[in-house]
Amino acid sequence: MQSLESLEESKFEKAKEEIKEARKEVVVAHGLQTDTLQLEASGQQIRYSTLFCHAQDTLMTAQSEILIGEHLIKLFTKLDAKMGGL
């Protein structure tokens, strides 16, 4: 969300940096999720957890929002360049 707020203020470089930081955090979270899934795939019994399920949903939403944010930054940067920074 911080990145989108920066984008609204035409702070394109700041928005790019904030998205980059968000992507780093998601990579860490995805790695932890993958580790857990690999344990279960290797035969280790993993007890169902509503919290883990919610975390997976949240991670998927964050990944989607980051992707949309990246595209919006590109779009608005191009639009700003074409309009001459009006």
N, C-alpha and C positions, 0 to 999 in steps of 0.2 A: 504494500500500500504506500509506503514511503516513496517508492520509485514513481508511482502514478501521480502522487502529489507533486513531486519534482517536475514531472512531465507537464502537468497542468500549468506550472509556472515557467515553462520553456527552459528549464534547467536540464538540458539533454545529457550533458556529461555526468552530472550528479545522478540522474536517473539510471544511466548505464552502470555506474559504479554500484548503486544500490541493488540493481538487478543481479549484478555479478556476485555480490555478497550473499544475496538470497539463494542464488544457484549453488554456492559453496555449502550453505547450510543444508540444502535439500540433498546434495550428494552425500553428506555425512549421514543424514537420516535414512536415505535409501540404502546405504551400505549396512546400517544396523538392521534394517528390515530384511535385507537379503540374507544376512547372517542367520537370522532366526528361521527364515524359510528354508535355507539350506540344511539346517539342523534337522528340521522335520523331514525334508526330502531324503536325508541320509538314514532315516529310520528312528531318530530320537523322538520319543513321544512328547509333544508340546500340548499343554493344556489350553483349551480355548480361552481366549481373553477378550472380553468386550472392549477393554481399554486398547489392546493391540489392534483390534478391528477398527476402532475409531481413529487410532493413529495412522493406520493405512489410508483411511478415507481422507484424513487431513493432509497427509503427504501427497496424495493424488491431486487434491484440490490446489495445494501450493504449487505443484509442478505445472498444472494447467494455467494458473494465474501468472506464473513466471513466464511461461511460453507466450501467453497473450501480451504480457507487458513488454517482452522483447520485440514482438511484432509492432506494438503500438509506438514504441520508441523509434523504430526504423521508419514507420509511416509518418510520424509527426516531424521527425528530423528532415525527411525528404520534403514534406509539405512546407516546412519553415524555410528551407533552402530555395524552393521554387517561388515562395512569396516574398523572398528577400528579407526575412526576419521582421515582418510587420508586426 
